[in-house]
Amino acid sequence: MAKHGWDVIGVDFVGKAINAAKQKAKAANADVEFFQGDVTQLDFLNPPFDLILDIGCFHSLPIDRRSAYVNGARRLLTSGGVFLCYAFKPEARMSGLAPDEMIDLFKDGFVNTKVEHGEGMPSTWYWFERRFHSS
Ligand SMILES: C[S@@+](CC[C@H](N)C(=O)[O-])C[C@H]1O[C@@H](n2cnc3c(N)ncnc32)[C@H](O)[C@@H]1O
């Protein structure tokens, strides 16, 4: 994404994952800032963000941390910003989410604009647009 002109920040709470991502960014000559941190405690980041991309993280959060993540996404995304998420369904993993459940979690301050079923593992792609006003 950095190579396509985005200003990118990457977050993971596992140092090994951050190091691997740093190496990939370096190999691609991409300028990316990385933080080792918990995605349910993003107080160290300041809005506005145009996009939050989550591929396979949200579905692995403990259920009682999901709302903290949603609150963080709501705080960080600018109006019209997008939360794009790939998540397993319950059939794929015990902690996966059914589309109805996912859409319900992001009902306040977001509009679900698109849902696409993933290929391979039972999974779903979600597009949520941040809306500061409901109308
Ligand atoms: C399936 S992997 C992501 C793979 C990556 N998106 C990719 O496409 O290569 C899920 C990642 O989420 C991270 N993760 C899970 N819970 C987290 C949390 N609460 N805070 C930060 N990272 C977390 C894990 O450490 C792991 O690296």
The ligand as an SDF file (V2000), in Angstrom:
LIG
                    3D

 27 29  0  0  0  0  0  0  0  0999 V2000
   -3.4690  -13.9640   10.5740 C   0  0  0  0  0  0  0  0  0  0  0  0
   -2.2620  -12.8920   11.2160 S   0  0  0  0  0  0  0  0  0  0  0  0
   -2.2600  -11.5250   10.1150 C   0  0  0  0  0  0  0  0  0  0  0  0
   -1.6480  -11.7950    8.8130 C   0  0  0  0  0  0  0  0  0  0  0  0
   -1.4110  -10.5540    7.9860 C   0  0  0  0  0  0  0  0  0  0  0  0
   -2.5850   -9.7000    7.9300 N   0  0  0  0  0  0  0  0  0  0  0  0
   -1.0320  -10.9460    6.5830 C   0  0  0  0  0  0  0  0  0  0  0  0
   -1.8750  -10.8230    5.6760 O   0  0  0  0  0  0  0  0  0  0  0  0
    0.0980  -11.3870    6.4010 O   0  0  0  0  0  0  0  0  0  0  0  0
   -3.0350  -12.1540   12.6290 C   0  0  0  0  0  0  0  0  0  0  0  0
   -2.1070  -11.2230   13.3590 C   0  0  0  0  0  0  0  0  0  0  0  0
   -2.8770  -10.5030   14.3230 O   0  0  0  0  0  0  0  0  0  0  0  0
   -2.0430  -10.2670   15.4280 C   0  0  0  0  0  0  0  0  0  0  0  0
   -2.8950   -9.9390   16.5670 N   0  0  0  0  0  0  0  0  0  0  0  0
   -3.8570  -10.6890   17.1430 C   0  0  0  0  0  0  0  0  0  0  0  0
   -4.4340  -10.0320   18.1710 N   0  0  0  0  0  0  0  0  0  0  0  0
   -3.8040   -8.8310   18.2490 C   0  0  0  0  0  0  0  0  0  0  0  0
   -3.9320   -7.7100   19.1030 C   0  0  0  0  0  0  0  0  0  0  0  0
   -4.8450   -7.6890   20.1030 N   0  0  0  0  0  0  0  0  0  0  0  0
   -3.1310   -6.6450   18.8980 N   0  0  0  0  0  0  0  0  0  0  0  0
   -2.2230   -6.6540   17.8940 C   0  0  0  0  0  0  0  0  0  0  0  0
   -2.0460   -7.6830   17.0480 N   0  0  0  0  0  0  0  0  0  0  0  0
   -2.8250   -8.7630   17.2350 C   0  0  0  0  0  0  0  0  0  0  0  0
   -1.2650  -11.5680   15.5760 C   0  0  0  0  0  0  0  0  0  0  0  0
   -0.0810  -11.3670   16.3280 O   0  0  0  0  0  0  0  0  0  0  0  0
   -0.9830  -11.9250   14.1160 C   0  0  0  0  0  0  0  0  0  0  0  0
    0.2650  -11.4350   13.6840 O   0  0  0  0  0  0  0  0  0  0  0  0
  1  2  1  0
  2  3  1  0
  2 10  1  0
  3  4  1  0
  4  5  1  0
  5  6  1  0
  5  7  1  0
  7  8  2  0
  7  9  1  0
 10 11  1  0
 11 12  1  0
 11 26  1  0
 12 13  1  0
 13 14  1  0
 13 24  1  0
 14 15  1  0
 14 23  1  0
 15 16  2  0
 16 17  1  0
 17 18  1  0
 17 23  2  0
 18 19  1  0
 18 20  2  0
 20 21  1  0
 21 22  2  0
 22 23  1  0
 24 25  1  0
 24 26  1  0
 26 27  1  0
M  CHG  2   2   1   9  -1
M  END
$$$$
